[in-house]
Amino acid sequence: MFGHRPEGRRIKDVDPIVQVTPHLMPMRCDAQVFLAHDVEYEPMMRYIAQKSREGVKITFMEILIASFVRGVSQVPEINRFIMNKKFYNRKELTCSFTMLLDTPDGSLEETAVKIMFDPSDTIYDVSARVKDTIAQNRKPEDPGFALKLARVAVKIPGLLLVLAGLIRFLDRYGLLPKSLIDALPFHTSMFVTNMASIGMTRVYHHIYNFGNTSLFFSIGNPERSYGVNAGGDIIRKCILPIGITADERVCGGAVYAKLFAVMKHCLRHPEELETPPDEVKYNKNCEYHVPKPQHVVTPSVKEEAKA
């Protein structure tokens, strides 16, 4: 309350032009901007194939999340949110995504999960965290908190309306318990959806007004495209389309450009994500650390296991 939140620290030294934007655009849906990025498919596919030969399974979504984690480690200003027209630096680095459950009858049932990352995480750390979270939440008989809450709320008439309203009110004034914020997927640094996993192209997903996420990424099916090489010749290439939705109020366009420049480089050179960054940058008074995952599989570990 009074500017204090369990997952964020209030900041006031924001550029005046940026600082007035929440008053002009009170809700995140007012301030959505949409960006398209076509990632070169071959470098990522070659990297994934190489890791597979080394006994390590890496996915496109894990590379995207790892590139975002690396981006935040170099551009911490991006890891902010706006609540009640006030700016906050996050005291954590998180990613949420929706996943399908393993239902016995093959019916389509989803749940949403959230993972905490350390800004020094490598692609192996990110992969281990993602795989552990998916394994823990895959069974429909043991769903995550968000799905349990939704199932109870829709069964009792009127409860969903009251519960959503109460959570919004408590969240608005910083009274929502940290345990509940940690369990809800809508309070997160970024939300990602892998549309390619269900055979669809990228979408430009809305940013939820519920919660405080400021970025939404969508991965689409690989597509064939054409480009021009350095010699001026037309070449055929394959791209991985990514749709991005951002809250433009969080920071200036130049800061977003810095983040996306780091991410684009990592997506083009995913092998650089195998080592921690030389330096991790934090927002003022917002340094945070997350214990490394226990079940990290790297090529060296896999080779030792074979021996």
Buried (B, 14 or more C-beta within 10 A) or exposed (E): EEBEBBBBBBBEEBEEEBBEBBEEBBEBEBBBBEEEBBBBBEBBBEBBEBBEEBBBEBBBBBBBBBBBBBBBBBBBBBBBBBBEEBBBBBBBBBBBBBBBBEEEEEEEEEBBBBBBBBBBBBBBBBBBBBBBBBEEBBEBEEBBBBBEBBEEBEEEEEEBEEBEEEBEEBBEBBEBEEEBBBBBBBBBBBBBBBBBBEEBBBBBBEBBEBBBBBBBBBBBBBBEBEEEEEEEEEEEBBBBBBBBBBBBBBBBEEBBEBBBEBBBBBBEEBEBBBEBBEEBEBBEEBEBEBEBBEEBBBBEEBEEEEE
